[in-house]
Amino acid sequence: MAKVGIIMGSKSDLPIMQEAADILDYLGVSYEMDIVSAHRTPEKMFDYGRNAHKRGIKTIIAGAGGAAHLPGMTASLTPLPVIGVPIKSRNSIDGWDSILSILQMPGGIPVATVALDGAKNAGILAAKIVAVGEPELMERLVEYIDELKEAVLKTAEELK
């Protein structure tokens, strides 16, 4: 059963959102992935937002470009934490439209927002949310953090 939902506004977002799936795969976290457009399939978005928690999803990663309403609208429908990934799309204003649309949510509708095209970090944050109740996953995250440290130390050593 999937623990993380990964949704995006269109297929063009997939190359970025795949980074969230890749890190979740690496960490051993199950997920589902779908295209759910806030503008073109609002009924699907409503259904997803209202029912994800009933299927066992623990957190949702929502990526969108342009007007980027998907993360905020999903957050307004679900009791789950939503992580927004602003995506620099071809019709974007250097990504600022996406960033601000996701970041500037009204009180009561929080969306945790990562950097522009930051789906990898969204996946890591989702894993950390899920790990709160799963000691084995918490240990994998500790190991991942150690791997990051070792990679930096190795690179620093190679410079000497």
C-alpha positions in Angstrom: 0.0 0.0 0.0 1.4 3.4 -1.0 2.4 5.8 1.8 3.2 8.8 -0.3 1.1 10.3 -3.1 2.9 12.1 -5.9 0.7 14.1 -8.1 1.4 16.6 -10.8 -0.5 18.9 -13.1 0.6 17.5 -16.4 2.9 15.0 -18.1 5.4 17.7 -18.7 6.0 17.8 -15.0 7.1 14.2 -14.9 10.9 14.6 -15.5 11.0 16.8 -12.3 8.6 14.8 -10.2 10.4 11.5 -11.1 13.2 12.8 -8.8 10.8 12.4 -5.8 9.9 8.9 -6.9 13.6 8.0 -7.3 14.6 9.0 -3.8 11.5 7.3 -2.3 12.5 4.2 -4.2 16.1 4.5 -2.8 14.7 4.9 0.7 12.2 2.0 0.3 9.1 4.2 0.7 6.0 3.1 -1.3 4.2 5.7 -3.4 1.6 6.2 -6.0 2.0 8.6 -8.9 -0.7 10.3 -11.0 -1.5 13.3 -13.2 -4.2 15.4 -11.5 -4.8 18.8 -13.0 -6.4 21.4 -10.8 -7.7 23.2 -13.9 -8.4 20.4 -16.4 -9.5 17.6 -14.0 -10.9 19.4 -11.0 -13.2 16.6 -10.1 -10.3 14.2 -10.0 -8.4 16.6 -7.8 -11.3 16.9 -5.4 -11.6 13.1 -5.2 -7.8 12.6 -4.7 -7.6 15.3 -2.0 -10.6 14.1 -0.1 -9.8 10.4 -0.2 -6.0 9.9 -0.2 -5.9 9.5 3.6 -8.6 6.8 3.4 -6.3 4.7 1.2 -3.4 4.9 3.7 -1.5 7.8 2.1 0.5 9.6 4.8 1.6 12.7 2.9 1.2 14.2 -0.6 3.8 15.7 -2.9 2.1 18.0 -5.5 4.1 19.5 -8.3 2.8 22.2 -10.6 4.0 25.0 -12.9 2.6 28.3 -14.0 -0.4 29.2 -11.8 0.4 26.1 -9.7 -2.9 25.7 -8.0 -2.6 22.0 -7.5 -0.7 21.9 -4.2 -2.8 24.6 -2.4 -6.1 23.2 -3.7 -5.1 19.7 -2.6 -4.1 21.0 0.8 -7.5 22.6 1.1 -9.2 19.3 0.6 -7.1 16.9 2.7 -6.1 16.4 6.3 -2.7 15.2 5.2 0.5 17.2 5.0 1.1 18.5 1.4 4.5 19.3 0.0 4.4 21.6 -2.9 7.0 21.5 -5.7 7.1 24.6 -7.9 8.0 23.7 -11.4 9.6 26.0 -14.0 7.3 25.3 -17.0 7.8 26.6 -20.5 5.1 29.3 -20.0 6.5 30.3 -16.6 7.8 33.6 -15.4 11.2 32.1 -14.5 9.4 29.9 -12.0 8.4 32.8 -9.7 4.7 32.4 -10.6 4.8 28.8 -9.4 6.9 29.5 -6.3 4.6 32.3 -5.1 1.4 30.5 -5.9 2.5 27.6 -3.7 4.3 29.5 -1.0 1.8 32.3 -0.3 -1.1 30.2 1.1 -3.8 31.7 3.3 -3.9 31.0 7.0 -5.3 27.5 7.7 -4.1 25.9 4.5 -0.4 25.1 4.9 1.7 23.8 2.1 5.3 22.9 2.8 7.2 24.3 -0.2 10.5 23.2 -1.5 12.8 24.9 -4.0 12.0 25.4 -7.7 12.2 22.0 -9.3 13.1 20.6 -5.9 11.2 17.3 -6.1 14.1 15.3 -4.7 13.9 17.3 -1.5 10.1 16.9 -1.5 10.7 13.1 -1.6 13.1 13.3 1.3 10.7 15.4 3.3 7.9 13.0 2.6 10.0 10.1 3.8 10.8 12.0 7.0 7.1 12.6 7.6 6.4 8.9 7.1 9.4 7.9 9.2 7.9 9.5 12.4 5.9 6.3 12.9 8.3 3.8 11.3 11.6 3.1 13.1 13.1 1.1 10.2 12.5 4.0 7.8 14.0 6.4 10.4 17.1 4.2 10.4 17.3 4.3 6.6 17.2 8.1 6.7 20.0 8.2 9.3 22.0 6.0 7.0 21.2 8.3 4.0 22.4 11.3 6.0 25.6 9.5 6.8 26.0 8.7 3.1 25.7 12.4 2.2 28.3 13.3 4.8 30.7 10.6 3.6 30.4 11.8 0.0 31.3 15.3 1.0 34.2 14.2 3.1 35.5 12.0 0.3 35.3 14.9 -2.2 37.1 17.1 0.2 39.8 14.5 0.7 40.2 14.2 -3.1 41.0 18.0 -3.3 44.0 17.6 -1.0 
